[in-house]
Amino acid sequence: MIEPAVQELENLVTTMRRDLHQIPELGLQEEKTAAYIRKKLEAFGITETYEVIGTGTIAVLRGVQPGKTLAYRSDIDALPVTEETGYAFASKTPGKMHACGHDGHMATLLGFAAYLSRHPEKIQGVIVLIFQPAEEGPGGAKLILETGILQKLGVEEIVGLHVFPEFPAGTIACRKGGMMARNGEVTIKIKGKSAHGAQPQQGSDAILAAGAVITGLHSIISRNISPLDSAILTFGKITGGEMMNIIAKDVQLEGTMRAFRDEVYHELTHRVELIATQIAAGYGCTAEVIFNHMYRVVDNDPAMVAALEKVAAGHYVETPPYMLAEDFSLYQTVLPGLFFFLGIRNDAKGYTAPLHSGHLKFDEDSLLLGVQTYVDLIPALNAAADKPAQ
């Protein structure tokens, strides 16, 4: 149920989302976005703010009622995607778009800030608002944690949301424990020896080795990982070779790997390196395997999820786990955290495009449920702290 004080924010939230949608910027380059956020916070009368990692902004609101120090986080970066929505307020920067809905996340958190500035009596303890750069990469959550500011502010728990087109508008979806996967990037550089294509015996074919490596690596999921565990290994890019009649001396494979348990993720990395190097050697080549270990499992605190289930009663559903990844998980390595999906799907309007699509569309009134949920979580999360241990 959207309370009147939140419903009154509809025009403001809509305007902010559309303003931000037009100025998409990539990670750690969000200068216009940061300036917009800071100007809005100032207009709301929020004076305790901190600039972090260049384009990041943290705002603090202190209540007169006792309570926890709760953080709420929005990511602010966009993607290198060409927009194809046909919006009148479409991206003004060719080749860049808020295709992951971060414009909606920012508008929701700014709407929450506006609500709290108008209703300070609703604040229990301290509310910390995090406008975080570079979720899509290289991982702004890690950079913010490294500044130590959350520890200095005494943050006890953290909350975040993500618009999600797989659930209908008006829906809140979450689950206890693992909800989104751990992920990493893998690059394999295969080096062979060039020769004339008509004299292959004089060379070592890196393309042939690469094909065998890809085939061999895909046996890891079926033969080295338990069928009861979830894991993904996908190679989405391959480059190499010089000309059609030259035995290729260099090939590079680039892929992603994901799992829900650290043990499975570590087994993946071990097997990828072992199998790639051994297969390449069998073709007279070498393989250098480079890992970029990125985000951890989004692991929701059970007590916080229970609080969300209560405040979202009537429109709460339990989501299945997804192999998508999210750097909110890095906050959860040091703080109890709650991350949930905010449904934005509208089949009647054709708003069904997935995240990271140039066609992603949603109505801003979906965001008001996000604002309301943020508001309702303040007393719910504080009440959870008052319960005696079982």
N, C-alpha and C positions, 0 to 999 in steps of 0.2 A: 504494500500500500504506500503510495507516494503522498507524503504529507504536504499540505498547502505551501509551507515555507520552502520546500524543495521544488514543488511545481512552479513556483514563482521564478525559479532560476532558468526556466526553459529557454527563453529568448537569449539570455546571457550565455548559457552553455552552447546553444546553437551557433551564436555569433563567434564565440571563441574557437569552436571546432572548425568552422569554415575559414576563419582567418588563418589558423595554424595550418590547415590543409593546403593553403596556397603557397606556403613558404617552406617546403620540405628541405631538410639539410641532412647530410650524412653524418655518421658518428664523429664526435669531437670537432665538428665544423658548424655546430648549431648556433651561430652568432645571432641571427635574426630571431630565432625561436627563443633563445635565452633572454634577449632584450624584451620580447613580448611578454614572457612569463613574469619577469621582474617588474615590468610596468604594471601589469595587472595586480600583482601582489601589493604593490605600493598603493594602487587605487583602492584596494580593499582595506587599506589601513594596517597592513601587516608589516611591522617595522623590524622585527628580528629575523634577518635573512643572512645567509652566508653563500658566497660564491665559491664553488669547488670545481676542481679539475677543468677550469676554463669556462665551459658552457653549462656546468651544473649549478643548480640553485637549491638551497635548503631553507625552508621557512619554518619558524617555530611559533606556536601559539600556546600560551600558558593559561590554564584555567584557575579559578578560585577553589574549585572542588578538588579534593585529593584523588589521586588515581595514578595509573601507570603512565609511563612515557611510551606512547604508541607512534610508530612511524608508518606513513602511507607513501607508496612510491609510484611514480609514473615514469616511463621511458619517454624520450623526446626526439629520437632520431628517426630518419626516414630511410628509404631503400632506393637503390639505383634501378628503378622500374619506370617505364613509360606509362603514364596514365591514359586509360581508355574508358573512363566512366561517363564522359559527356557532361559532367557537372559544370554548372555556371561558375562555380568556385574552384575549378580544377587547379592543379599545380601550375604555378607560373615559371617553374624551372624545368625545361625539357630534360627527360631522362631521370627525373627524381620524383618520388611520390610517397605519400604516407600510405603504403600498400599493406602495412601490418597493423593499421588502426591506432598508431601512437598519438595521432591527433585527437582521437576520441579519449585516450587515456589522459592526455594533458587537460582536455576540456573538463573531464570528470573531476580530476584532482583540483583544478582551479575552481570549479563549481563548489566543491567541498570547502575550499578555502573561503570562498565568498559566503557560504552558509555559516561557517564558524565565526567569521568576522561580524556577521549580522546577529548571531545568536551565541555570544561567548558563554552564556550560562550552560550551554550544552557540553562545554569542554570539561572533562575530568582529567586531572593530572596535566600532562603535556602532550601536545600533538605536533609531530614533526612531519613536514611534507617534503618529500624528496623528488626533485625533477632531475632525472638521471640521463645523461648522454650515453650514446654508444652501446645500446643494448644489442643491436645487430652485430656489433663488433667494433673494437676488440674486447668489449666487456666493461662497461662503465661501472657496474656494481663493484667489481674488484678494485677499481681505481678509487672509488669513494671510500670503500672499507679501509684502504691503505692510508687514507688521510687521518683516520682515527676520529673523525668528527662525530660519528654515531656513538662511539664509546664516550666521548666528552659530553655529549648531550644526554647520556644515560638511557639510550633507547633500549627497551625491554622486549618488545615484540614488533614485528613488521607485517604489513598487509599490502597486497597488490592485486590488480585484476588485469584481465586481457579480454578485449572484445573477441567473440568467437562465432563465426558464421555457421558452425555445425549445430548450434542450439538456437531455438527460436527466440526472437525478441521477447523480453519479459521473463527470461529464465536466468537463474543463477546455477552454475554447475561447479562442483568441486568433489574432492575425495580425500580421505585421510591417507597419510603416507605418500608413496610415490605417485605423482600425477603426470610428470613430464620427465623425459629421459636425460641421462648424462650424455654429452656429445663431445666429439673431438674431430679434428681434421687430419687426414693422412695424405702425404705426398710421397710418391715413390719415383725416384730417379734411376732409370735403367740405362746403363752405359754398355755399349757394345763396340764393334769395330766396323767402320765403313768399308765397302768394297763395291765394285761394279755389280749391278744387278744380274749380269750374265755370268759372273764368277762368284757366286755366293759362298763357295768353299773358302774364299780368302778373307771373309769377314765374320762377324758375330752379329746376328740380326736382332737388334733391340726390339723391333716391332713384333717379331715372332715370340721373343721372350716375354714381352708385355702381355700378349694374348694368353700365353700359358700361365703367367702370374695371375691375371684376372680370374681365369677359370679355377686355378688352384685356391685362390683366396676365398672364393665363394663356397668352398667346401667347409670353411671354418664354422659357418652358422649351422650347417646340417650335420657335421661330424664332430665338432669340438665343443659345441655349446649344448647344454641340456635342452631338450624339447620343451621343458617347463619354464625356461628362461626366455626373455625377449631380447633380441639383438638385431642390429641392422649394420650392414657394410655395403655402401653404395659408391661406385666410382662414376662421377658425372662428367669428368673431363679427361681427355687424353690428347696429348700433343707429341709430335715427333716426326723425324724424317726430314730429308732435304729435297729429293727429287724422286720421281717414280721409278727411275732405273738405278737407284743407289741403295745399297743395303744400309738401313738406318743405324746410326751409331748412338743416338740419344732418343729416349722416349720418357715422357713424364706423365704419371697418373695422379689424379687428384680426386679425393673422395671424402665421404663422411662416415663416421662410425658412432653408433648409439647403443646404449644399454640401460637397464633399470637398476642393476646392481653393480657395485664397484668391482666385485670379484669377476663378473662377466666381462666388464670393460677391460680389466687388466689382462684377462685371457685373450681377448680380441687383439690387444696391442702386441702381446707376446707372439701370438700365432701369425699375425700379419708380417712382423719383422722376420720371423723364422722362415716362413714359407716363401716370402718374396725373395729373400736372399738365396735360399737353396734352389729354387726353381730357376732364377736368373743364372746362377752358376752352371746349371745343367745345360744352358744354351750358350755358354762361353761369355756370359755377361756378368756385370755386377749390379746390385740393387742397393741404393741408399734409401732408407725409410725414415721419414721425418714426421713426427707427430706434433700437433698443436692441440693440447688438452684444453678444452674450453669450459663449458658449464657443467654443473653437477646436477644430480636428480632434484627436481622440485619435490620436496618432501614435506608435506603439510603436517603441522602440529595437530594431533587429534583433538585436543581441548579447544583449539581455535576453530577447527572445522565444526565441532559440536556447537560452538557459539554462533557460527554462520548459519548452520541448519535451523537454529531457532529463529534468528532474525529474518531469514529468507523463507520461512515456512509458507507453503502455498505455491511457491514458484521455484523451489529448490529441487534439483535432480543430482544424482550421483553420476559423475562423468567416468567413463572408462579411462584408463591411462593412455597417453599419447606419446609417440616417439618424437614429437616436437621438443625443442630445447629452449631454455629461457634463463637469462643470467640473474633473475631474481633468486635463483637457487643458491647463488653465492652468499647472499645475505643469510640464507637459512643454514649455512655452515657455521654461523656464529650466533644466530638469534632464532628463537621460535618464530616461524613464519606461516602466513596464510596467503595462498595465491588461488584465485578462483576465476572462472570464465563467466563473462557477461554475454548472454545471447544477443545476437543482432540479426539473425536470419529472418527474412520476410519473403516467403515464396510468392505471395500475391503480387509483390512489387518486383520480383525477379532478383532480389538481393540475396544471391546464393553463392557468389564467387568466393573462392577460398582466400585465406591470408596469403600475402605476397603476390597477389594477382593485380594486374593493372585495371581490373574491373571491380575491385572491392568497393562496395557501397553499403551504407546503413543510415538509418534515421537517427537524428540526434536525441529524440525523446527516449531512445533506448538507454542513453547515458544517464538519465535521471534515476533509473533504478540503481546504477552504480553509486551515484551520489548518496541516495537514500541508504544503501547498504553500508557505505562508509560511516554515515551518521549513526546508524543503529548499532554498529559494531563497537562504538565507544563504550556505552554502558554494558554491552554484552561481554566484551573482553575484560572489562574491569570487574564485572560480577563473577567471572570465572575465577578470578584471583581470590575471591572471598570464600570460596567453597572449601570445606575441610578436606584434608587428604583422605582418600578411600583406602 
